[in-house]
Amino acid sequence: MINILKLCVGADSVEDLIGWHESQRAHWPQGQTIHVTRMWPKREVEVLDGGSLYWVIKGVILARQRISDLRQVDLGDGISRCALVLDAKVIRTEAAPRRPFQGWRYLDPADSPRDLPMGRAKDDPLPPALAQALAEIGLR
């Protein structure tokens, strides 16, 4: 099993990510949650063996979604892309700082932040800058 790490461009919070997914569901079959990326994972079998897409929001990993399928899509420009079919449920994770990067990266399960306990996931989120500062010193 291997995870994928991706920047969540344009989102300031996990709530923004959830709102974006809700607004996009009407564009995909059966209202699925899909994120399209240019590159197809070479480690497809490992990704589909329980992998998740971990979202980096404002420089901090804050959430993940399970990847249930990979599909080839063409958005009308003749370029083949990879559609990551995601579980609709967004799972909050412990904050883990990450530097900016382009595209996506593989994320080893041993390096993946843990899920927040169910009760704690409903807590008001910390501002991203504070969550990053706490994560950098190992307090969150």
Sequence and secondary structure as in RCSB ss.txt:
>XXXX:A:sequence
MINILKLCVGADSVEDLIGWHESQRAHWPQGQTIHVTRMWPKREVEVLDGGSLYWVIKGVILARQRISDLRQVDL
GDGISRCALVLDAKVIRTEAAPRRPFQGWRYLDPADSPRDLPMGRAKDDPLPPALAQALAEIGLR
>XXXX:A:secstr
  EEEEE TT SSHHHHHHHHHHHGGGSGGG EEEEESS  TTHHHHTTT EEEEEETTEEEEEEEEEEEEEEE 
SSS EEEEEEE S  EEEEEEE    SSEEEE GGGS  B  HHHHTS    HHHHHHHHHTT  
